[in-house]
Amino acid sequence: MSIAPVIDRRQFLKISALAGGGLLISAWLDHPLVASAIAAATTTFQPSVFVMMYPDGRVTIIAKNPEIGQGVRTMLPMLIAEELDVEWNSVTVEQAPFDKKRFENQYAGGSSATPNEWLPMRRVGAAGRAVLVAAAAKTWGVPESECETTAGHVRHRASGRELPYGRLLATAATIPAPDLDQVALKDPARFRIIGTKVPDVDLHAIVTGKPLYGIDVTRPGT
C-alpha cells in the first residue's frame, strides 16, 4: 500500500515559497489517497427525498405534513431517524414544500399522521440504513448479514471493525436503493428514539413568537 508523503508546516512553507505554491499543492491534491480522502469528506448522500446525510455525521430529515400544533414535525422525523439508526441530536428537521408527487398525503386532520405514516416513514429510514450496511460490507469485503448498525455507525460483528456513516457516503451513493416493501424494520426492543421524551423541534420558535398562525394572516384590502 502506498503512503501519502508527510510534510510539516515549516517544510510546506519553504517549498511553496520556492515553487510558488501551485505545483506542490497540485501534486499533493493529485495523490490518490489524498484525493480519495477529499472526496469522502465532501460527499453528501440522499437515500430518499426525506433524508440528506453529510460526512460530519449531520442528517437533515424532511417533515412532510403541516404542523398545526399536533407535533408531526417532530414525530415523523423521529420515525425515520429511528430506523436510520442515527443519534437524534445529529438531526435537523426541515419542512417539506407542498409537492404531492414527491411527498404524498400532505394534510393535517383526523389524527391520521401517526397511523398512516408509521410504516412508510420507518421504511424510508430502514432503506437508508440497509444501503449504509451494504456500503460497509462492500468496503470490508464481508457479507451484509455480518454487519449491524448503532448510533450512526456500521459495525462488523466478527472483527469488531466499525465505520461512521459519514465515511460510507461515497460508496453508499453507488448502491441501488432497496424496495421499501422489502426492507427489514427494527425490532421495537431496539428502539432508542421512538417512545422516548424528545423536545418539540419547534419549541424555541414557539416560545420566541416566530411561528405564523391563522390569526397572523392579513388579507389584501383589509
N, C-alpha and C positions, 0 to 999 in steps of 0.2 A: 504494500500500500504506500503510495507516495504521500509525503507530508508537506504541507504548505510551509514555505520559508518563514522564519521568525525574525523580525527586526524590531528593535526597541525604538522609542520615540526619538532619541538622540541620533541614531543611525538614519532614521527616516528623514529627519530634518537636514542632515548633512548631504545625503544622496539627492534629496529633492532640490536642494539649493543648487547642486551642480547640474542636474538634469532638467531643471525647470519644473520638476514635479510630474509633468504629464506622462512621460514614458514609464516611470516607476509605478504610478498609480494604475495606469492601463494594464501593465504586466501583472500587477497584484490582483486586480479585479478579474483578469482573464484566467487566473489559475482555477482549474476545475473545482477544487474543494471550496475555494472562496466563493466562486460563482454559485455553487450549489447552496452554500450557507445563506447567501444573499437572497436567492430565490425562495428558500424556505422561510426566511424572515419576512418576506414581503407578500407571500401568497395568502389570499383570503379564500374561504371555501363556503359556498352557498348550496347546501344539500337540498334546499327547497325554498319556495317563496317566503317561508316563515322564518328562516334561520340564516344568519350570516356569522361565520366564525373567523377569528383573527389569530395570527401567530402568537400574540402575547397572552392568549387564553380568554380574551373577551368574547362574549357571544351576544349578538343582537337577536331578539326574538320579536316577531310581529304579533300584535294582538289584533285579531280580525274583526271582532264585534264592537259595536259602540258602547262606551261606558256611560251609564246613566245612574251610577251610584251602587250598582249591584256587585262590583268588584271583578268584572270579567277581564279587565286589562291586567289584572294580577293573576287570576285563576287560569285563564287559557295558556299564558306563557309558562305557568308552573307545570302544566301537564307535559308540555314539550321539553322543558328543562329536566324534568324527572326522567323521562325515557332517554333523552340525550345523555344523561348522566354527567351533568356539569354542576359546579357549585352555583347556588342561587346568587351569591354576591358577585359573580362574574357576569351576570346577565343584565343587559339594558333592554327595556321594553319600548317598542315604538308602535304607534297606532297605524294600522293599515289604511291606505286610501280606499275609497269606495270603488271596488272593482269586482263585480260579480263573477267574472270569468276566472280570475285568479284565486279569489278567496271564498266565494260562495256563501250563501246564507248569512249575510252581514246585517243582522237585525237584532233588536232587543225587545223582549216581551215574553210573558208567559213562563218565566223561569226555565227557559228551554236550553240555555247555553251549555250548562253542565251536562245534562243527559245527552244532548245532541252531539257535543264535541268531545266527550270523554274518550272515545276510541279514536276518532280521526286525529286529534291533536297528539295523543300518545303515539300513534303510529308514525306521525311526522318525526317526532323525536327519536323513536326506535329505528327508523330508517337511517337517520343521520348517524346514530351510534353504530349500526351494522356496517356502514361504509367505512367508518373510522377503524373498526375492528379488522375489516378486510385490508385496509391500508397498512395496519401494523403487522398483520400476518404476512402480507406481501414483503414488507420491509425485512422481517426476520426470517422469511422462508419457512414458516410453520403453518400448521392447519389453523383455521379460524376458530375451530372448536376448542383449541388450547388457550385462547385469549379471553380476557374479561375486562370490563371497564369499571372504573370507580373514580368519581370526583374529577372528571376531566382528563383522565389518563387511561391508556390501554396497557394491560399487564399480561405477560406470558407466564402462565402459572408454573410450568415446568422449570424454567430457567430463572424466574424472578425478574427478568428484564421488564422495563417499563418506559413508556414514552408519553409525554403530554400530548394532548390533541393538537396543540399548536405546531408540533414537529411533524405532524402527519398530513397536514392540509394539502400540500402539493401532490402527494400520492393519492389522497382521497379524491381529489378533483378528477383523477383519471379513471375512477371506478364507477360503473353504472349504478344508479340508484335502484334499490330493490323494489319489488312490488309491495305497495303499502298493505295489501291484504295478507301478505305472507310473512311480514316481519314478526320476530319474536318479541313479545312485550315482557317487561319486568314482572317478576313475582312481587305482589304487593308487600310481602315481608321485607323486601329490599328497598322500599320507598324511603327516600331521605328528604324529599321536599313535600310531596303530597301528604296531607294530614298533619303538617306542622304549622305553627303560627308564623306567617310571613306578612310583614307590613305591606299595606297597600302601596303600590308603586306611585300612586298619585297623592300620597299623604302630604308630602311637603307642599305640593302645588295647592292642595285644598286649603291647608291652614294658612297659606300666604295669599289666598284670594285670587289665584291665577286661572282656575278653570272658568269656562264660559257656560252659562246656564240659559235656559229659555227666556228668563226674565231680562237677560242682558241684551237681547236682540232688539234693535231699533229698526223699524220698517221705514223705507223712504217716504218722506212726506208727513211723518208723524212726529 
